[in-house]
Amino acid sequence: MAEHTLTVTTDNFAEAIDADAPILIDFWAEWCGPCRMVAPILDEIASENPGKITIGKLNVDENPSLAAAHDVMSIPTMILFHQGKEQRRIVGARPKHAIVAELAQFLT
């Protein structure tokens, strides 16, 4: 796990999404190639935007009930929460510029 990301599980999920700062939760799995491709991009975004956004990593194999509760049907799925509410959903691997564009209003 990269130093700029937060490991999210059933134990801390509610607390993580209720924070004042937006959090982008990456629903991923070890065996997922596209998930491994997007991971360093998300770490870069986190390190370039300290205090503006948190990047959370939620392993769907270890937390299947959370994935099901949020209708995650394929991975990677990245869901941006702000003050407990889903604001954006990005499904599939995307280049950095596309992810940043989706998050732009939350990075100001």
C-alpha positions in Angstrom: 0.0 0.0 0.0 1.4 3.4 -0.9 2.1 5.9 1.8 -0.5 8.4 0.7 -3.4 6.1 0.7 -5.8 4.8 3.4 -6.7 1.1 3.7 -10.5 1.0 4.0 -12.4 -1.9 5.5 -15.7 -2.6 7.1 -14.3 -1.4 10.4 -13.5 2.1 9.2 -15.6 2.7 6.1 -18.4 4.8 7.7 -15.8 7.0 9.4 -13.8 7.4 6.2 -16.7 8.5 4.1 -18.1 10.9 6.8 -14.9 12.9 6.9 -15.0 16.6 5.9 -12.5 16.1 3.1 -13.5 14.1 0.0 -12.4 10.6 -0.2 -12.0 8.5 -3.4 -12.4 4.9 -2.6 -10.8 2.5 -5.0 -12.6 -0.9 -5.0 -9.9 -3.3 -6.1 -8.5 -6.8 -5.8 -5.0 -8.3 -6.0 -5.7 -10.4 -9.1 -7.1 -7.4 -11.1 -4.6 -6.2 -13.7 -6.4 -2.9 -14.4 -6.5 -2.3 -10.7 -2.7 -2.6 -10.5 -2.4 -0.2 -13.5 -4.5 2.5 -11.7 -2.9 2.2 -8.3 0.2 4.3 -8.9 -2.0 7.0 -10.6 -4.1 7.2 -7.5 -1.0 7.5 -5.3 0.3 10.3 -7.5 -3.1 12.1 -7.2 -3.0 11.7 -3.4 0.6 12.9 -3.1 -0.1 15.9 -5.3 -3.2 17.0 -3.4 -2.5 16.7 0.3 -5.3 17.9 2.5 -7.7 18.2 -0.5 -8.6 14.6 -1.1 -7.9 11.2 0.5 -7.5 8.1 -1.6 -8.8 5.0 0.1 -8.2 1.4 -1.0 -10.9 -1.2 -0.4 -10.1 -4.8 -1.3 -13.3 -6.3 -2.6 -12.2 -9.9 -1.8 -11.7 -9.0 1.9 -14.8 -6.8 2.1 -17.4 -8.2 -0.2 -20.4 -6.9 1.7 -19.2 -3.3 1.1 -18.7 -3.9 -2.6 -22.2 -5.4 -2.8 -23.8 -2.6 -0.7 -22.4 0.0 -3.2 -23.3 -1.9 -6.3 -19.7 -2.5 -7.4 -20.1 -4.9 -10.3 -16.7 -4.6 -11.9 -13.3 -3.4 -10.7 -11.6 -1.1 -10.5 -14.5 1.1 -9.5 -13.6 4.3 -7.8 -16.3 6.1 -5.8 -15.9 9.7 -4.6 -17.6 10.3 -1.3 -18.0 13.8 0.3 -19.6 14.2 3.7 -21.0 10.7 3.5 -22.6 10.9 0.1 -21.5 9.5 -3.2 -20.6 12.3 -5.6 -18.8 10.6 -8.5 -18.3 7.0 -9.8 -15.5 6.0 -12.2 -15.6 2.5 -13.5 -12.6 0.9 -15.2 -9.0 2.0 -15.5 -8.5 5.5 -16.8 -5.4 7.6 -17.5 -4.4 10.2 -14.9 -5.8 13.2 -16.8 -9.3 11.6 -17.0 -9.4 10.8 -13.3 -8.2 14.3 -12.4 -10.8 15.8 -14.7 -13.6 13.8 -12.8 -12.2 15.0 -9.5 -11.5 18.6 -10.5 -14.2 20.3 -8.5 -13.0 18.5 -5.4 -9.3 19.4 -5.8 -9.7 23.2 -5.6 
